[in-house]
Structures are given as structure tokens and as C-alpha cells.
Amino acid sequence: MTKQTVLGRVTQLAKANINALLDQAEDPQRMLDQLIRDYSDNITEAEEAVAATIGNLRLMEQDHLEDVTAAKEWGGKALAASRKADELRRGGQTAEADRFDNLAKVALGRQLQSEEEATTAEPTIAAQTEVVSKLRTGLDQMKGKLGQLQAKRDELVARATSARAQNRMMDAVKSIDVLDPTSELSRFEDKVRREEARAMGKEELAASSLDAQFEQLDALGDSAEIEARLAALKG
């Protein structure tokens, strides 16, 4: 994975509009859970990429420091060889002086090479440093988005739980006759009244039957009295 690809993904994910994604989701809670998993995986991947990028930068910085240090060391060796050559030349040892001058030239060549390598690496190090800074910023933004997602997910779950409870309550309320909450009691009262009326009818019927029996008994008594008086007249 190149640094540009990592930077692009980190930037894209960090700029993701959570609310827009939720508005398009059929099941926001499930989508949030998936987003949290995806974000967590991407953060882990981004952390590894950023760590590798930082590691490469540190290696370049170390190489640059080694080149700078080597350039100074080769400069010191060139100076020491040149001074030794001058000293030998003053003493008439021309051949030996030439040998040390040649050593000074070799040291200067090494110094120049180290300086060129250090100079060449500096723009790359600067660019890599900027990349690392952007990657770290993007990674921090991703972690911030992950915190938002987790908070949004918890809020959504709580709201969904409350909504389900409210819907269950409303469904229970709908099962009651909201126009006449005593309608069931009224129907039961009507049934009781009908039972009471039936009992009254039976009682009244029973009473009328008993009166008729007594009337029949009275009639029999009158008939017996008449017969007795008729017998007395004849006697």
C-alpha cells in the first residue's frame, strides 16, 4: 500500500458524513454496527501503514544524519592529511607530502559524496515528514469519527428501545374502546338486568299461579256451603 493510497483512504474515511449514511440506511442500528466494525478495521490498517511510514522516515533521517556526520569526518581527515602534507613538504619530503595530499583529495571526495547524498535526501525527508503529519491528522480524525459512531449507536439503541416500548403501549391502548371505555361494563350491566328481569318474570308467574290455586280453593269452599244450605232447606 503506497503512502498516497493510505493518505487518501484516511482522508476519505475521516470526512465520511455519518448522518447522511444513516438517512440512507434501512436499518440504521445494523449499519452503525457495521460502520463501527469497518472503521475499527480501517483504523488498525491505517495505524500499521502510518507506523511503517514513520519507520521509513526515521530510517531516512538516520541515513541523512550518517551522511552529515560522515561529511564532517571526511572533512576533518582531509584537513589533517593536508596539514601533514604541508608539514612534510616544509621538511623537504616532497614524495611523502604528495602522498598525504592525495589522501586529502580522497577524503575530500568522500566528503563531497556524503554532502551530496545528504542534500539529495533532504527534500524527500521534508515531503515524507509532511505525509506523516497528514497521516497522523487523518488517523486522529478517524478515531474521532469512531467515537462519534459509537456514541450515535448507543443513542440510537436507547431511542429504538424507548420507541418499541411506546409502540407496545399504544397498541395496548388501541385494544380499548377509546370512545366509550365503559362499553364492556355497560354490556355486562345489560346482561345482569336481563337476568334480573327474567327472575322477576318467573317470580311474578309463580305468584300468579299460586293465587289461582287459592281462588280455586275458595270456589270449592263456596260450592260446599251452598250444597250444605240447600240440604238444610230440604230437611
C-alpha positions in Angstrom: 0.0 0.0 0.0 1.5 3.3 -1.1 1.6 6.4 1.1 -0.7 8.2 -1.3 -3.3 5.4 -1.1 -3.1 5.3 2.7 -3.5 9.1 2.9 -6.4 9.1 0.5 -8.3 6.4 2.4 -7.7 8.0 5.8 -8.8 11.4 4.5 -11.9 9.9 2.8 -13.0 7.9 5.9 -12.3 10.9 8.2 -14.6 13.1 6.1 -17.4 10.5 6.0 -20.8 12.1 6.7 -22.4 9.8 9.3 -25.8 11.5 9.3 -26.1 11.2 5.5 -25.2 7.5 5.7 -27.8 6.9 8.4 -30.5 8.7 6.4 -30.0 6.3 3.5 -29.9 3.2 5.7 -32.9 0.9 6.0 -31.7 -0.4 9.4 -29.6 2.4 11.0 -28.6 0.4 14.0 -27.3 -2.5 11.9 -25.5 -0.1 9.6 -23.9 1.7 12.6 -22.6 -1.7 13.9 -21.1 -2.4 10.5 -19.6 1.0 10.2 -18.0 0.7 13.7 -16.5 -2.7 12.6 -15.3 -1.2 9.3 -13.9 1.9 11.0 -12.1 -0.2 13.6 -10.6 -2.4 10.9 -9.6 0.7 8.8 -8.1 2.4 11.8 -6.0 -0.7 12.6 -4.9 -0.9 9.0 -4.2 2.9 8.9 -2.2 2.6 12.1 0.0 -0.1 10.6 0.5 2.0 7.5 1.3 5.1 9.4 3.7 3.2 11.6 5.5 1.8 8.6 5.7 5.3 7.0 7.1 6.8 10.2 9.6 3.9 10.4 10.7 4.7 6.8 11.1 8.4 7.7 13.2 7.6 10.7 15.5 5.4 8.6 15.9 8.2 6.1 16.6 10.6 8.9 19.2 8.3 10.3 20.8 7.9 6.9 20.8 11.6 6.5 22.4 12.1 9.9 25.1 9.5 9.0 25.8 11.3 5.7 26.1 14.7 7.5 28.4 13.1 10.2 30.4 11.3 7.6 30.9 14.6 5.6 32.2 16.3 8.8 34.5 13.3 9.5 35.9 13.2 5.9 36.4 16.9 6.1 38.4 16.5 9.3 40.5 13.8 7.7 41.1 15.9 4.6 42.3 18.8 6.7 44.6 16.6 8.8 46.1 15.0 5.7 46.6 18.4 4.1 48.3 19.8 7.1 50.5 16.7 7.3 51.4 17.1 3.6 52.3 20.8 4.3 54.5 19.8 7.2 56.3 17.1 5.2 56.8 19.5 2.3 58.4 22.1 4.5 60.8 19.4 5.7 61.8 18.6 2.1 59.9 15.2 2.0 58.1 16.0 -1.2 57.1 12.5 -2.2 55.6 11.8 1.2 53.9 15.2 1.1 52.3 14.3 -2.2 51.0 11.0 -0.8 49.2 12.9 2.1 47.9 15.4 -0.4 46.4 12.6 -2.4 44.9 11.2 0.8 43.4 14.6 1.5 41.9 14.6 -2.0 40.4 11.1 -1.4 38.9 12.4 1.9 37.5 15.5 0.2 35.9 13.3 -2.5 34.3 11.2 0.2 33.2 14.4 2.0 31.6 15.7 -1.2 29.8 12.4 -1.8 28.4 12.4 1.7 27.3 16.0 1.4 25.5 15.3 -1.9 23.7 12.3 -0.5 22.6 14.3 2.5 21.5 17.2 0.3 19.6 14.8 -2.1 17.8 13.2 0.9 16.6 16.5 2.4 13.6 17.2 0.1 12.5 13.6 0.4 12.7 13.7 4.2 10.7 17.0 4.2 8.0 15.6 1.9 7.8 12.4 4.0 7.6 14.4 7.2 4.6 16.3 5.7 3.0 13.0 4.7 3.4 11.6 8.2 1.8 14.7 9.7 -1.2 14.4 7.4 -1.5 10.7 8.1 -1.5 11.3 11.8 -4.1 14.1 11.5 -6.3 11.8 9.4 -5.8 9.0 11.8 -6.8 11.2 14.7 -9.9 12.3 12.8 -10.8 8.7 12.1 -10.6 7.9 15.8 -12.8 10.9 16.5 -15.3 9.6 14.0 -15.2 6.2 15.6 -16.1 7.8 18.9 -19.0 9.7 17.2 -20.2 6.4 15.7 -20.1 4.6 19.0 -22.0 7.4 20.8 -24.5 7.6 17.9 -25.0 3.9 18.0 -25.7 3.9 21.8 -28.1 6.8 21.4 -29.9 5.1 18.6 -30.3 1.8 20.6 -31.7 3.7 23.5 -34.1 5.6 21.3 -35.2 2.4 19.5 -35.8 0.7 22.8 -37.9 3.6 24.0 -39.8 3.7 20.7 -40.6 0.0 20.9 -41.9 0.4 24.4 -44.0 3.3 23.4 -45.4 1.4 20.4 -46.4 -1.5 22.6 -48.2 0.8 25.0 -50.0 2.5 22.1 -51.0 -0.9 20.7 -52.4 -1.8 24.1 -54.4 1.4 24.3 -55.8 0.8 20.8 -57.3 -2.5 22.1 -59.6 -0.5 24.4 -62.6 1.3 23.1 -61.3 4.9 23.4 -64.7 6.4 22.6 -66.6 4.6 25.4 -64.2 2.9 27.9 -67.2 1.6 29.9 -68.8 -0.1 26.9 -67.8 -3.5 28.2 -69.2 -2.7 31.6 -72.4 -1.4 30.0 -72.9 -4.6 28.1 -72.3 -6.7 31.2 -74.8 -4.5 33.1 -77.4 -5.0 30.4 -76.9 -8.8 30.7 -77.3 -8.6 34.5 -80.5 -6.5 34.1 -81.9 -9.1 31.6 -81.2 -11.8 34.1 -82.9 -9.8 36.9 -85.9 -9.2 34.6 -86.2 -12.9 33.9 -86.1 -13.7 37.6 -88.8 -11.1 38.2 -90.9 -12.6 35.5 -90.5 -16.1 36.9 -91.4 -14.8 40.4 -94.4 -13.0 39.1 -95.5 -16.0 37.1 -95.1 -18.2 40.2 -97.1 -15.7 42.3 -100.0 -15.6 39.8 -100.2 -19.4 39.7 -100.4 -19.6 43.5 -103.2 -17.0 43.5 -105.2 -19.0 41.0 -104.9 -22.1 43.2 -106.2 -20.2 46.2 -109.1 -18.9 44.1 -109.9 -22.4 43.1 -109.9 -23.4 46.7 -112.2 -20.6 47.7 -114.5 -21.5 44.9 -114.7 -25.1 46.2 -115.5 -23.8 49.6 -118.4 -21.7 48.4 -119.8 -24.6 46.5 -119.7 -26.8 49.6 -121.5 -24.1 51.6 -124.2 -23.8 49.0 -124.8 -27.5 49.0 -125.0 -27.6 52.8 -127.6 -24.8 52.9 -129.6 -26.4 50.2 -129.6 -29.7 52.2 -130.8 -27.7 55.3 -133.7 -26.2 53.3 -134.8 -29.6 52.2 -134.6 -31.1 55.6 
